[in-house]
Amino acid sequence: MAKFQIREIPHLAIIGMGKSVYQWIVSNYADIQDCEVWTLNMGSAIFRHDVVFDMHEDEYLVGDKAAPRIDKRREWLKKHDKPIIMPKALSDFPTSLTYPLREVIEGTGSTYFSTGVAYMLALAYMCKVRQLKLFGIDFSYDRSLATHNEPGQKCCEYWTGRIQERGCNVELPNDTHFMDMHHRTTKATIYGYAKPLEFDYPIVNGKPQGQGKFIGPDYAD
């Protein structure tokens, strides 16, 4: 069966199912045509996307162990017309592609994968993404908490840091708990500094967004 071919992707959005995905839906980002979009699991039935990830082997998707929602997802994937990245491509899913695990491990020097999104971020690293948007990647079910410890969160923050170190600009919605963005944007400061940091917003769709106090992971000098 075919394998996903690693290639350069200048502009990528990864769309999850967390609360902050609403900022993707209501913003003009959702209509950006030059931005490749990856989603995972049932996001394939909801969001406009170019690639969907379902990082589960066949034993998880079929049989008595599968939850009813997994059975529905399986039926959906059988007819899906977009590439489906899986641990191993399956004949039941005609558009499925095998995740290039060996290439990713050798290229990143890491086997730290504790959630499906981590595989997506590691592949984004390999694809030399220059601008990455993360929406719905929240890892929090208690919206009142500014910090939390959901499974997979630390792993994905690790991969996000790796991507940033490679020179990629990472954009996060300001209401996500991922990388403590909710906490930082609410206070408009970073730890140890009393005054908010002011700087120019990035250019979006060719238009400067003005000045503000948004504390993003890439914009403070």
C-alpha positions as MATLAB code, in Angstrom:
seq = 'MAKFQIREIPHLAIIGMGKSVYQWIVSNYADIQDCEVWTLNMGSAIFRHDVVFDMHEDEYLVGDKAAPRIDKRREWLKKHDKPIIMPKALSDFPTSLTYPLREVIEGTGSTYFSTGVAYMLALAYMCKVRQLKLFGIDFSYDRSLATHNEPGQKCCEYWTGRIQERGCNVELPNDTHFMDMHHRTTKATIYGYAKPLEFDYPIVNGKPQGQGKFIGPDYAD';
ca = [
       0.000    0.000    0.000;
       1.071    3.607   -0.612;
       2.971    5.710    1.920;
       2.657    9.427    2.589;
       5.439   11.219    0.726;
       7.207   13.862    2.802;
       7.225   17.201    0.941;
       7.689   20.860    1.733;
       4.500   22.601    2.890;
       4.882   26.394    3.301;
       1.577   27.118    5.046;
      -0.267   24.524    7.163;
      -3.224   24.524    9.547;
      -3.896   21.638   11.929;
      -7.523   21.541   13.064;
      -8.615   19.596   16.144;
     -11.925   19.237   17.951;
     -11.276   21.448   20.988;
     -13.194   24.608   21.875;
     -10.724   26.966   20.212;
     -11.657   25.540   16.808;
     -14.497   28.076   16.790;
     -11.925   30.796   16.175;
     -10.971   28.941   12.987;
     -14.614   28.659   11.950;
     -15.524   32.325   12.483;
     -12.272   33.779   11.153;
     -11.294   34.295    7.560;
      -8.630   31.628    8.077;
     -11.211   29.024    7.167;
     -11.337   30.422    3.621;
      -7.593   30.663    2.987;
      -7.006   28.645   -0.145;
      -3.197   28.549   -0.119;
      -3.152   26.996    3.363;
      -3.070   23.211    3.455;
      -5.388   21.864    6.159;
      -4.905   18.706    8.207;
      -7.488   17.360   10.619;
      -7.936   14.097   12.499;
     -10.543   11.483   13.312;
     -14.105   12.814   12.954;
     -12.824   16.231   11.923;
     -12.897   14.719    8.443;
     -16.690   14.855    8.520;
     -16.826   18.458    9.744;
     -14.005   20.642    8.431;
     -12.703   21.497    5.002;
      -9.400   19.645    4.811;
      -6.745   18.247    2.505;
      -5.526   15.367    4.677;
      -7.075   13.485    7.610;
      -5.113   11.506   10.208;
      -6.519    8.415   11.918;
      -3.565    6.980   13.807;
      -5.156    3.688   14.844;
      -4.521    0.181   13.621;
      -7.316   -1.996   12.279;
      -7.901   -3.713   15.627;
      -9.020   -0.388   17.078;
     -11.374    0.409   14.234;
     -13.231   -2.899   13.953;
     -14.678   -5.713   16.028;
     -16.233   -5.905   19.467;
     -13.689   -3.505   20.966;
     -14.774   -0.645   18.749;
     -17.238    1.879   20.130;
     -20.301    2.680   17.991;
     -18.817    6.049   17.035;
     -15.696    4.267   15.771;
     -17.863    2.018   13.599;
     -19.469    5.124   12.095;
     -16.071    6.637   11.455;
     -14.940    3.473    9.725;
     -17.921    3.579    7.360;
     -17.224    7.229    6.617;
     -13.565    6.564    5.839;
     -14.418    3.794    3.377;
     -15.953    6.397    1.079;
     -13.630    9.293    1.851;
     -12.027   11.042   -1.123;
      -9.114   12.678    0.740;
      -5.815   11.094    1.841;
      -6.152    9.234    5.155;
      -2.887    8.906    7.086;
      -2.824    5.733    9.228;
      -0.164    3.607   10.955;
      -0.589    1.249    8.026;
      -2.679    1.779    4.897;
      -5.671   -0.569    4.773;
      -7.389   -1.938    1.692;
     -10.806   -1.167    3.208;
      -9.947    2.529    2.921;
      -8.972    3.202   -0.709;
      -7.398    6.611   -0.020;
      -5.417    5.526    3.049;
      -1.652    6.094    3.227;
       0.921    4.633    5.610;
       2.480    7.104    8.048;
       6.224    7.382    7.253;
       7.260    6.435   10.785;
      10.825    5.368   10.061;
      11.583    8.561    8.136;
      10.073   10.718   10.889;
      11.975    8.976   13.676;
      15.254    9.145   11.778;
      14.667   12.754   10.714;
      13.692   14.049   14.166;
      15.698   11.731   16.417;
      12.635   11.203   18.622;
      10.039    8.510   19.344;
       7.935   10.724   21.618;
       4.384   10.036   20.371;
       1.662    9.930   23.020;
      -1.289   11.213   20.989;
      -2.452   11.425   17.391;
      -1.710   15.144   17.105;
       1.932   14.470   17.975;
       2.297   12.431   14.780;
       0.852   15.350   12.829;
       3.240   17.850   14.396;
       6.256   15.599   13.859;
       5.305   15.249   10.194;
       4.870   19.026    9.937;
       8.443   19.297   11.231;
       9.611   16.942    8.488;
       7.654   18.894    5.855;
       9.579   22.077    6.789;
       6.400   24.079    7.400;
       7.137   27.815    7.600;
       3.794   28.992    8.978;
       1.666   26.745   11.183;
      -1.776   27.499   12.601;
      -3.152   25.332   15.419;
      -6.873   25.487   16.170;
      -8.850   23.134   18.392;
      -5.647   21.645   19.833;
      -6.603   22.411   23.432;
      -6.132   19.341   25.647;
      -8.486   20.729   28.263;
     -12.013   19.786   29.214;
     -12.232   22.141   32.205;
     -12.465   25.550   30.543;
     -12.058   27.419   33.852;
      -8.481   26.225   34.315;
      -5.552   28.224   33.037;
      -3.184   25.292   33.360;
      -3.928   21.600   33.178;
      -2.344   18.248   32.540;
      -4.371   16.443   29.892;
      -2.772   13.352   28.303;
      -0.834   14.253   25.179;
      -0.515   17.949   25.963;
       3.141   17.902   26.969;
       4.038   15.740   23.998;
       2.430   18.159   21.553;
       3.999   21.172   23.230;
       7.356   19.439   22.845;
       6.797   19.003   19.101;
       5.550   22.582   18.764;
       8.784   23.791   20.318;
      10.780   21.643   17.918;
       8.889   23.160   14.984;
       9.487   26.709   16.230;
      13.192   26.057   16.649;
      13.312   25.129   12.986;
      12.181   28.663   12.125;
       8.448   28.090   11.728;
       5.993   30.792   12.797;
       3.344   29.113   14.976;
      -0.011   30.836   15.473;
      -2.370   29.832   18.286;
      -5.869   31.114   19.095;
      -5.858   33.237   22.213;
      -8.568   31.214   24.009;
      -6.751   27.864   23.965;
      -5.107   26.365   27.032;
      -2.429   24.831   24.822;
       0.966   26.366   25.658;
      -0.868   28.441   28.318;
      -2.153   30.866   25.689;
      -5.423   31.534   27.555;
      -3.485   32.523   30.648;
      -1.030   34.721   28.744;
      -3.590   36.569   26.654;
      -5.902   37.187   29.623;
      -3.119   38.824   31.608;
      -1.414   40.284   28.509;
       1.917   39.777   30.223;
       4.545   37.101   30.472;
       5.966   35.762   33.724;
       8.338   38.166   35.447;
       7.207   41.293   33.566;
       4.614   43.636   35.037;
       3.757   45.566   31.878;
       2.106   44.120   28.768;
       4.292   43.697   25.709;
       3.229   45.797   22.737;
       4.211   44.997   19.170;
       2.831   44.819   15.671;
       0.446   42.038   14.781;
       1.520   39.882   11.821;
       0.251   40.597    8.331;
      -2.797   38.479    7.463;
      -4.019   38.210    3.872;
      -1.684   41.043    2.914;
      -3.167   43.451    5.481;
      -1.342   44.665    8.631;
      -3.399   43.911   11.712;
      -2.254   46.963   13.701;
      -0.703   47.035   17.160;
      -1.835   45.163   20.210;
      -0.902   43.326   23.378;
      -1.404   39.789   22.120;
       1.224   37.518   23.690;
       2.002   34.991   20.994;
       4.850   32.494   21.213;
       6.775   34.063   18.318;
       6.184   37.800   18.387;
       7.952   39.156   21.469;
      11.523   40.393   20.933;
];
